[in-house]
Amino acid sequence: MPVWLREYSWRQTGSAVYLSLPLRGVRVTPANIFCTDQYLKVSTPPFLFEAILYAPIDDTSSTAKIGNGIIFFTLYKKEVAMWDSLTLPNANKDKLQYLRENAVLKAHEKAKEETEAKKVTKQEHKKHALEATMKLEEAERKRIEDLKEKERQKVTKELELWKKQQKDAEKQKRVQKEGELYQVEQLKEKKKGKINKTRIPNEVTAKTRLKPTKGCYGSYSMFSENLKEEQLPAPRSAATIRINFTSRVFPTALRESCIAEEEEWLRKQAEARRTISADLSELEDLKEEEKNPDWLKNKGNKMFATGNYLAAVNAYNLAVRLNNKLPLLYLNRAACHLKLRNLHKAIEDSSKALELLTPPVPDNENARVKAYVRRGTAFCQLELYTEG
């Protein structure tokens, strides 16, 4: 049974009404307030406040401030006038019921109109985005075509230059060949003239043939003594390369040393990295990178940064199926559950992360602090302040 609130204070000007409604000991949210142009209702169980206003107001510009157990309304009048009272006087039960139903109908119609307006705006945004994408694609296509045309012109010029060089080389070879034939003809004529004048012995003729021919651009015998034997370099000497690894330096002072705990933490992390919890035969339809928990964790972090908390939770869920020994997966999933108001799941994931973040060492200090903060936040939002 609701408790009707009768205590309130109000004042007015010619254009606005200022209403102060005390609500002590209860939590008030915007969802507890319902207002139309002539009807105002505040429902915070077990309290209930209802008012049929004296004259219509502009409910779109009117405001409500919640704080310190008081709701302060600023109601702007549609017509500038002074009211005799806050509520409509001499209203019977049937009229009040009619005004309530009419207010609810108006609220539904307004919500429907806003939904339609949002839908139209969304379609316009999609259309604008599509047009912008088409313009970008057209510009990119034109840029690629221009690059292709420039490359085609460049290749065409290079091909023409190469053809010209080939023609010049062939022409030069032809001239050189004609010159060599002319020299050969001249030599033949000289030899014929020498044979006719004197008879040369065969041995002298053979030696003369072994000598380099004049005008033949330095052609020597392959058995000439001037050729030197190619000297090969000696083989390299063998050697051994030694690799030294830098020893791990722990951040803890020696007098407060917890090297044993830190070594245990490192061993647990290494074992956790090697753990595969899920049967990969069940996940054979996944891509190779989707079977990597670290890749899934980074994917979930990107989704969380963009505000897509449900997709981030799905990524962390799959990563936990693959490896349930990594504490950061539970810690990040707890942050997503906090954003989605899944407070019990946030507490459960934070506790699981703290269970895996053992033993407590400086290397996992930041992660443990985050786990305690997220679990305490979830408890406080559940109004369990002692546990928080």
C-alpha positions as CSV (number, residue, x, y, z in Angstrom):
1,M,0.0,0.0,0.0
2,P,1.6,3.3,-1.1
3,V,2.2,6.2,1.3
4,W,0.9,9.4,-0.3
5,L,3.2,12.4,0.1
6,R,1.3,15.6,1.1
7,E,4.2,17.7,2.3
8,Y,5.7,19.9,-0.4
9,S,6.4,23.5,-1.0
10,W,6.0,25.6,-4.2
11,R,6.3,29.1,-5.5
12,Q,5.7,30.6,-8.9
13,T,6.4,33.4,-11.3
14,G,4.5,34.5,-14.3
15,S,6.4,32.0,-16.5
16,A,7.5,29.1,-14.2
17,V,6.5,27.1,-11.1
18,Y,9.2,25.9,-8.6
19,L,8.2,22.7,-6.7
20,S,10.3,21.2,-3.9
21,L,9.4,17.6,-2.8
22,P,11.2,16.1,0.2
23,L,12.0,12.3,-0.1
24,R,14.2,11.2,2.8
25,G,15.6,7.7,3.1
26,V,14.9,6.5,-0.4
27,R,16.9,6.4,-3.6
28,V,15.4,8.4,-6.5
29,T,16.3,7.9,-10.1
30,P,14.9,9.6,-13.3
31,A,12.9,6.4,-13.9
32,N,10.8,7.1,-10.8
33,I,9.5,10.4,-12.3
34,F,6.7,10.6,-14.9
35,C,5.6,14.0,-16.3
36,T,3.3,15.2,-19.1
37,D,1.9,18.7,-19.9
38,Q,-0.7,18.5,-17.0
39,Y,0.2,15.5,-14.9
40,L,3.1,14.9,-12.5
41,K,3.9,11.6,-10.7
42,V,6.8,10.5,-8.5
43,S,6.7,6.8,-7.5
44,T,9.5,5.7,-5.1
45,P,8.2,2.8,-3.1
46,P,6.7,3.0,-0.5
47,F,6.1,6.8,-1.3
48,L,3.8,8.1,-4.0
49,F,3.2,11.7,-5.1
50,E,0.7,12.7,-7.8
51,A,-0.5,16.1,-9.0
52,I,-3.0,17.2,-11.7
53,L,-1.5,20.6,-12.5
54,Y,-3.6,23.7,-12.5
55,A,-2.7,24.6,-16.1
56,P,-0.6,23.0,-18.9
57,I,3.3,23.2,-18.8
58,D,6.0,22.7,-21.3
59,D,7.2,19.2,-20.3
60,T,10.1,19.2,-22.8
61,S,11.9,22.2,-21.3
62,S,10.9,21.5,-17.6
63,T,13.7,20.1,-15.4
64,A,14.0,18.0,-12.2
65,K,17.1,18.0,-9.9
66,I,17.7,15.2,-7.4
67,G,20.0,15.5,-4.4
68,N,20.2,15.5,-0.6
69,G,16.8,13.7,-0.3
70,I,14.9,16.5,-2.3
71,I,13.5,16.6,-5.8
72,F,13.4,20.2,-7.1
73,F,11.2,20.7,-10.1
74,T,11.3,23.7,-12.5
75,L,8.1,23.7,-14.5
76,Y,7.7,26.2,-17.3
77,K,4.2,27.4,-18.1
78,K,2.8,27.3,-21.6
79,E,1.0,30.5,-21.0
80,V,2.2,33.4,-18.8
81,A,-0.3,33.6,-15.9
82,M,-0.4,33.3,-12.1
83,W,-2.0,30.0,-10.8
84,D,-4.4,30.0,-7.9
85,S,-3.1,26.7,-6.7
86,L,-0.6,24.0,-7.8
87,T,-3.2,21.3,-8.5
88,L,-6.5,21.4,-10.3
89,P,-9.2,22.3,-7.7
90,N,-12.7,20.6,-7.5
91,A,-11.7,17.6,-9.6
92,N,-13.8,14.5,-9.0
93,K,-12.6,10.9,-9.2
94,D,-13.8,10.3,-12.8
95,K,-12.1,13.4,-14.1
96,L,-8.8,12.5,-12.3
97,Q,-9.0,9.0,-13.8
98,Y,-9.6,10.5,-17.3
99,L,-6.6,12.9,-16.9
100,R,-4.3,10.1,-15.7
101,E,-5.3,7.9,-18.7
102,N,-4.9,10.8,-21.1
103,A,-1.5,11.6,-19.7
104,V,-0.4,8.0,-20.2
105,L,-1.7,8.0,-23.8
106,K,0.1,11.3,-24.5
107,A,3.3,9.9,-23.1
108,H,3.0,6.8,-25.3
109,E,2.4,8.9,-28.4
110,K,5.3,11.1,-27.6
111,A,7.6,8.1,-27.1
112,K,6.4,6.7,-30.4
113,E,7.1,10.0,-32.1
114,E,10.5,10.2,-30.6
115,T,11.2,6.6,-31.7
116,E,10.1,7.4,-35.3
117,A,12.2,10.6,-35.3
118,K,15.2,8.6,-34.1
119,K,14.6,6.0,-36.8
120,V,14.4,8.7,-39.5
121,T,17.5,10.4,-38.1
122,K,19.4,7.1,-38.1
123,Q,18.3,6.4,-41.7
124,E,19.5,9.8,-42.7
125,H,22.8,9.2,-40.9
126,K,23.2,5.9,-42.7
127,K,22.4,7.5,-46.0
128,H,24.9,10.2,-45.4
129,A,27.5,7.7,-44.3
130,L,26.8,5.6,-47.4
131,E,27.2,8.7,-49.7
132,A,30.4,9.7,-47.9
133,T,31.7,6.2,-48.3
134,M,30.8,6.1,-52.0
135,K,32.6,9.5,-52.5
136,L,35.7,8.2,-50.8
137,E,35.7,5.0,-52.8
138,E,35.2,7.1,-56.0
139,A,38.1,9.3,-55.1
140,E,40.2,6.3,-54.3
141,R,39.3,4.7,-57.6
142,K,40.2,7.8,-59.4
143,R,43.5,8.1,-57.6
144,I,44.3,4.5,-58.5
145,E,43.4,5.1,-62.2
146,D,45.6,8.2,-62.2
147,L,48.5,6.2,-60.8
148,K,47.9,3.5,-63.4
149,E,47.9,6.1,-66.2
150,K,51.1,7.6,-64.9
151,E,52.8,4.2,-64.6
152,R,51.5,3.3,-68.1
153,Q,53.0,6.5,-69.6
154,K,56.2,6.0,-67.7
155,V,56.5,2.4,-69.0
156,T,55.7,3.5,-72.5
157,K,58.4,6.1,-72.4
158,E,60.9,3.6,-71.0
159,L,59.9,1.1,-73.7
160,E,60.4,3.6,-76.5
161,L,63.7,4.7,-75.1
162,W,64.8,1.0,-74.9
163,K,63.7,0.4,-78.5
164,K,65.7,3.4,-79.6
165,Q,68.8,2.2,-77.7
166,Q,68.4,-1.3,-79.3
167,K,68.2,0.3,-82.8
168,D,71.3,2.4,-82.1
169,A,73.1,-0.7,-80.8
170,E,72.2,-2.7,-83.9
171,K,73.2,0.1,-86.1
172,Q,76.6,0.4,-84.3
173,K,77.1,-3.4,-84.6
174,R,76.3,-3.4,-88.3
175,V,78.8,-0.5,-88.9
176,Q,81.4,-2.4,-86.8
177,K,80.8,-5.6,-88.6
178,E,81.1,-3.9,-92.0
179,G,84.4,-2.4,-90.8
180,E,85.7,-5.8,-89.7
181,L,84.7,-7.3,-93.1
182,Y,86.5,-4.5,-94.9
183,Q,89.6,-5.1,-92.8
184,V,89.5,-8.8,-93.5
185,E,89.2,-8.1,-97.2
186,Q,92.2,-5.8,-97.0
187,L,94.2,-8.5,-95.2
188,K,93.3,-11.1,-97.8
189,E,94.4,-8.8,-100.5
190,K,97.7,-8.0,-98.8
191,K,98.4,-11.8,-98.2
192,K,97.7,-12.5,-101.9
193,G,100.2,-9.7,-102.8
194,K,102.9,-11.1,-100.5
195,I,102.4,-14.7,-101.8
196,N,102.8,-13.5,-105.3
197,K,106.1,-11.6,-104.5
198,T,108.0,-14.1,-102.4
199,R,107.5,-17.7,-101.3
200,I,107.3,-17.8,-97.5
201,P,108.3,-21.1,-95.7
202,N,105.5,-23.1,-94.0
203,E,107.0,-22.8,-90.5
204,V,107.3,-19.0,-90.8
205,T,103.7,-18.8,-92.1
206,A,102.5,-20.9,-89.1
207,K,104.2,-18.7,-86.6
208,T,102.8,-15.6,-88.3
209,R,99.3,-17.0,-88.0
210,L,99.8,-17.5,-84.2
211,K,100.7,-13.8,-83.8
212,P,97.9,-11.3,-83.1
213,T,96.3,-10.0,-86.2
214,K,96.7,-6.3,-86.7
215,G,93.4,-4.3,-86.5
216,C,91.5,-7.1,-84.7
217,Y,91.2,-5.3,-81.4
218,G,93.7,-7.2,-79.3
219,S,92.6,-10.9,-79.9
220,Y,95.2,-13.1,-78.2
221,S,95.5,-16.9,-77.9
222,M,93.9,-18.5,-74.9
223,F,97.2,-20.2,-74.2
224,S,99.1,-16.9,-73.8
225,E,101.6,-16.7,-71.0
226,N,100.2,-13.3,-69.9
227,L,97.1,-15.0,-68.3
228,K,97.5,-15.5,-64.6
229,E,95.9,-18.3,-62.6
230,E,93.0,-17.1,-60.4
231,Q,93.9,-17.2,-56.8
232,L,91.0,-18.4,-54.4
233,P,90.8,-17.0,-50.9
234,A,91.6,-19.2,-47.9
235,P,88.6,-20.7,-46.0
236,R,87.4,-18.9,-42.9
237,S,88.6,-20.0,-39.4
238,A,86.0,-21.6,-37.1
239,A,84.8,-19.8,-34.0
240,T,82.3,-20.2,-31.1
241,I,79.7,-17.6,-30.2
242,R,78.7,-17.4,-26.5
243,I,75.4,-15.9,-25.4
244,N,74.8,-14.6,-21.9
245,F,71.4,-13.8,-20.6
246,T,70.8,-11.0,-18.1
247,S,69.8,-12.2,-14.7
248,R,66.3,-11.2,-13.5
249,V,66.3,-8.3,-11.0
250,F,63.4,-8.2,-8.5
251,P,62.1,-4.8,-7.4
252,T,61.9,-5.8,-3.7
253,A,64.7,-4.6,-1.4
254,L,67.0,-7.3,0.0
255,R,65.9,-6.8,3.6
256,E,62.2,-7.4,2.5
257,S,63.1,-10.0,-0.1
258,C,60.3,-12.3,-1.2
259,I,62.3,-14.0,-4.0
260,A,60.7,-17.4,-3.3
261,E,57.2,-16.0,-3.7
262,E,58.2,-14.1,-6.9
263,E,59.8,-17.2,-8.3
264,E,56.6,-19.1,-7.5
265,W,54.5,-16.4,-9.2
266,L,56.7,-16.6,-12.3
267,R,56.4,-20.4,-12.3
268,K,52.6,-20.2,-12.0
269,Q,52.4,-17.7,-14.8
270,A,54.5,-20.0,-17.1
271,E,52.3,-23.0,-16.3
272,A,49.2,-20.9,-16.9
273,R,50.5,-19.9,-20.3
274,R,50.9,-23.6,-21.2
275,T,47.4,-24.5,-20.0
276,I,44.8,-25.4,-22.6
277,S,41.4,-25.9,-20.9
278,A,39.0,-26.3,-23.9
279,D,38.9,-29.3,-26.3
280,L,40.1,-27.8,-29.5
281,S,38.0,-30.3,-31.5
282,E,35.0,-28.4,-30.3
283,L,36.5,-25.1,-31.7
284,E,37.8,-26.4,-35.0
285,D,35.6,-23.9,-36.9
286,L,37.6,-21.0,-35.4
287,K,40.4,-19.2,-37.1
288,E,44.0,-19.8,-35.9
289,E,44.3,-16.5,-34.1
290,E,40.9,-17.0,-32.5
291,K,42.3,-20.0,-30.6
292,N,44.9,-17.7,-28.9
293,P,43.8,-16.4,-25.5
294,D,46.1,-13.4,-25.7
295,W,44.6,-12.4,-29.1
296,L,41.1,-12.7,-27.6
297,K,42.1,-10.6,-24.6
298,N,43.4,-7.8,-26.8
299,K,40.2,-8.1,-28.9
300,G,38.1,-7.8,-25.8
301,N,40.2,-4.7,-24.6
302,K,39.5,-3.0,-27.9
303,M,35.8,-3.7,-27.7
304,F,35.7,-2.4,-24.1
305,A,37.4,0.8,-25.2
306,T,34.8,1.4,-27.9
307,G,31.9,0.8,-25.4
308,N,30.8,-2.6,-26.9
309,Y,30.7,-4.4,-23.5
310,L,28.7,-7.4,-24.6
311,A,31.2,-8.2,-27.4
312,A,34.1,-7.8,-25.0
313,V,32.4,-10.3,-22.5
314,N,32.0,-12.8,-25.4
315,A,35.7,-12.5,-26.3
316,Y,36.8,-12.9,-22.6
317,N,34.4,-15.9,-22.3
318,L,36.0,-17.7,-25.2
319,A,39.5,-16.9,-23.9
320,V,38.5,-18.3,-20.5
321,R,37.3,-21.5,-22.2
322,L,40.7,-21.8,-23.8
323,N,42.7,-21.0,-20.7
324,N,41.1,-20.6,-17.2
325,K,44.3,-19.9,-15.4
326,L,45.0,-16.4,-16.6
327,P,43.9,-13.8,-13.9
328,L,43.7,-10.8,-16.3
329,L,40.9,-12.5,-18.3
330,Y,38.7,-12.6,-15.1
331,L,39.8,-9.1,-14.1
332,N,38.9,-7.5,-17.5
333,R,35.6,-9.4,-17.6
334,A,34.7,-8.1,-14.2
335,A,35.1,-4.5,-15.5
336,C,32.6,-5.4,-18.3
337,H,30.1,-6.8,-15.9
338,L,30.4,-3.6,-13.8
339,K,29.5,-1.6,-16.9
340,L,26.6,-3.9,-17.7
341,R,25.3,-3.8,-14.1
342,N,25.9,-7.6,-13.7
343,L,27.1,-7.0,-10.1
344,H,27.1,-10.5,-8.8
345,K,29.1,-11.7,-11.8
346,A,31.6,-8.8,-11.3
347,I,32.1,-10.0,-7.7
348,E,32.6,-13.6,-8.8
349,D,35.2,-12.7,-11.5
350,S,37.1,-10.3,-9.2
351,S,37.2,-13.0,-6.5
352,K,38.5,-15.5,-9.1
353,A,41.2,-13.1,-10.2
354,L,42.3,-12.5,-6.6
355,E,42.5,-16.3,-6.2
356,L,44.8,-16.6,-9.2
357,L,46.9,-13.6,-8.2
358,T,48.7,-15.5,-5.5
359,P,51.2,-15.3,-4.0
360,P,51.0,-11.5,-3.5
361,V,54.2,-10.0,-5.0
362,P,55.1,-6.5,-6.4
363,D,54.7,-7.9,-9.9
364,N,51.0,-8.4,-9.5
365,E,50.3,-5.6,-7.1
366,N,48.5,-3.4,-9.7
367,A,46.2,-6.3,-10.8
368,R,45.3,-7.1,-7.2
369,V,44.4,-3.4,-6.5
370,K,42.1,-3.4,-9.5
371,A,40.5,-6.6,-8.4
372,Y,39.8,-5.2,-4.9
373,V,38.5,-1.9,-6.3
374,R,36.1,-3.6,-8.8
375,R,34.8,-6.1,-6.2
376,G,34.3,-3.3,-3.6
377,T,32.5,-1.2,-6.2
378,A,30.1,-4.0,-7.0
379,F,29.3,-4.5,-3.3
380,C,28.7,-0.8,-2.8
381,Q,26.4,-0.7,-5.8
382,L,24.5,-3.6,-4.2
383,E,24.3,-1.4,-1.1
384,L,26.4,-4.0,0.9
385,Y,28.6,-1.3,2.3
386,T,30.2,-3.4,5.0
387,E,31.4,-6.0,2.5
388,G,32.4,-3.2,0.1
